Amino acid sequence: MLDNKELIEKIDGEEAQAVEAVPATPTVKKRRRKTLKEQLHFSNFLMLTVAGIINAFGVTVFLSPVKLYDSGISGTSMLLEQITPAWLSLSVFLILLNVPLFLYGMKKQGVPFTIYAIYAVAVYSITAWLIRDVLPIDVSIASPLAGEDLLLCALFGGLISGMGSGLAIRFGGAMDGIEVMAVVFAKKLGITVGTFVMMYNIVLYVICGFVIESWILPLYSIVTYMAALKTVDFIVEGIDRSKEAMIVTSCPDEVCAALSEAFEKGMTRIEARGGYSNAEKTIVYFVLNRFQVVKMRDIVHEIDPKAYITISEVADVFRANQGKA
């Protein structure tokens, strides 16, 4: 018969052995959320400064002097400047209209984006004020570079302002609050973001036509909008987009070896099965440029004449190691 002390020691020993027998549950390491300071980068602010200056130069030197209209909130600000007292300038409307929209979309777009966007618009607004009211540049009657030529002003104004907007988007911000509204409301309306922005600009240019009782300037403003739109695409997605090849082949080892030797690039293999034949296939995913497409096709079909190849455009490529797919 064990006394109380011995019984307690025995129970404690059995419990200790039981605890040791149970394998330890591996702990899941939680990913630490970055602080706001860590999410904001000085290089982005630097490029957003450049973007704001470029955008202001395009608008104030080419568009505003000949009464052409930019797109989005910038164009709306230019129209309101024309029909309101003189103290309500373009710079004032840019801040008054854009900042509330950025703050409204902060929950969906995130705090870093909102800070970047407000900063870009602030630089745009301040630079526009400097060019028009401080620097010794006369932009009150005609463009100092293109004169009163509406086509030149529309094209170069759109190209330069589009360059500024594209840089702002590429480095985490935006130059116009209408883009934020498009992200927030386009899905609710059942349309794309691009369609929402286009519809807004069409309505804006129609209103401009009725306000100034002329359709020449709104029509030229459409040229500005199209030039800016294409420039934004070039800046954000690149002038020469990469291509992605999806190669369905029965000879993956030979195809991968030949492509790797020819282009000195890596690729990804995805195991698949034919939908009709039920035969085992391999999809080789390969990123290349447009000048390499023909050579790639010839190499693949020389090895596997029945290989199925599709080519698509890639907007951007993010990789850790140069030359690795």
Stockholm file with secondary structure:
# STOCKHOLM 1.0

chainA/1-325         MLDNKELIEKIDGEEAQAVEAVPATPTVKKRRRKTLKEQLHFSNFLMLTVAGIINAFGVTVFLSPVKLYDSGISGTSMLLEQITPAWLSLSVFLILLNVPLFLYGMKKQGVPFTIYAIYAVAVYSITAWLIRDVLPIDVSIASPLAGEDLLLCALFGGLISGMGSGLAIRFGGAMDGIEVMAVVFAKKLGITVGTFVMMYNIVLYVICGFVIESWILPLYSIVTYMAALKTVDFIVEGIDRSKEAMIVTSCPDEVCAALSEAFEKGMTRIEARGGYSNAEKTIVYFVLNRFQVVKMRDIVHEIDPKAYITISEVADVFRANQGKA
#=GR chainA/1-325 SS CCCHHHHHHHHHHHHHHHHHHSCCCCCCCCCCCCCHHHHCCHHHHHHHHHHHHHHHHHIIIIIGGGTCCCSHHHHHHHHHHHHSCTTSCHHHHHHHHHHHHHHHTHHHHCHHHHHHHHHHHHHHHHHHHIIIIISSCCCSSSBTTTBTCHHHHHHHHHHHHHHHHHHHHHTTCCSCHHHHHHHHHHHHHTSCHHHHHHHHHHHHHHHHHHHHTCSHHHHHHHHHHHHHHHHHHHHHHCSSCEEEEEEEESCHHHHHHHHHHHHCCCCEEEEEECTTTCCEEEEEEEEECGGGHHHHHHHHHHHCTTCEEEEEEESCCCCSSTTCC
#=GC SS_cons         CCCHHHHHHHHHHHHHHHHHHSCCCCCCCCCCCCCHHHHCCHHHHHHHHHHHHHHHHHIIIIIGGGTCCCSHHHHHHHHHHHHSCTTSCHHHHHHHHHHHHHHHTHHHHCHHHHHHHHHHHHHHHHHHHIIIIISSCCCSSSBTTTBTCHHHHHHHHHHHHHHHHHHHHHTTCCSCHHHHHHHHHHHHHTSCHHHHHHHHHHHHHHHHHHHHTCSHHHHHHHHHHHHHHHHHHHHHHCSSCEEEEEEEESCHHHHHHHHHHHHCCCCEEEEEECTTTCCEEEEEEEEECGGGHHHHHHHHHHHCTTCEEEEEEESCCCCSSTTCC
//
